[in-house]
């Protein structure tokens, strides 16, 4: 005895996406994807220089020391203090 279910043999078409509660249409999928991207952008934190506390612009020469970011000009001052302390 073979048991068949009508939904298994049912052919899906795009017009049903709008009416069937279990299908997410292309527009809804795109909207959900855009919401996820927006949430990720919102949660991104722009690091600040640990010395001067201003936002980093990330140009060549910026320094990360441990988990702390420094502008190249701020790092030069910090580096001098580190060298003096190590002598």
N, C-alpha and C positions, 0 to 999 in steps of 0.2 A: 504494500500500500504506500503510495507516495502522497505526502502532504505538501500542498503548495499554499503560499500566502499571496494574496493579491498585490500587496505592496512590494514583494520581491520581484515580481514580473512587471511592475509598473515602470514605464519609461518616463524619465524626468525631462522636462523642458523648462526653458528660462521663464516662461510666463507663470509657472507654478511657484517660482521663488517668491513672488509678491504676495501670494495667497496662502501658502502653506506655512504654518508656524515653525516647522522644524528646519526649513531651508533659510539660509542667509543669502540674500541676493548679492550681486556684485557690488552694488552701491553700499550696502551695509558692511560688507567685508572691507571695502576701501575706507569707510568711515572709522571702523574699529582700528584698522592699521594706522590711520592718521592720528587717532587718539593716543595710541601706544607711543608713537614717535614723539608727539607733543609732551607726553608725560616724561619721557626720557630726557628731552631737552630741558624741561623745567627742573629736573632733579640734578642736572649738571652744575657743579659749583666752580666758579672761576677762582683759581688760587690767588692769594695775595702774597706779596713779598713779605717775608718774615721780619725784615729789618724796618722797612718804611710803611708797611701795612697797606700799600696801594695795590690795585689789581694788576696782575701780570699781563703784559701784552705779547709775550713770547716771541722775542726777536733773537737773532743769533747772539750768543754769549750769555744768555740767562743761565743760572746755576741752580741745580737741585742738590741739596746737601742733606742727607738722610731723607726725611719726608718734607723738608722745608724748601720753598722756592725763594730765590733772591734775584733781583735785577743785577746785571753785571756790575753796575756802578756801586750798588749797595754791597755786593759780595767783596769788592776790592777792600772796602773799609773793614768788613768782618774778617777777611783773610789776614789783614795786617794785625788785627787784635789776636787772632789765633796764633800767628807766628810769634808775636811778643810774649804771649802766655806760655808758649812751648819752650822758650829759651830760659 
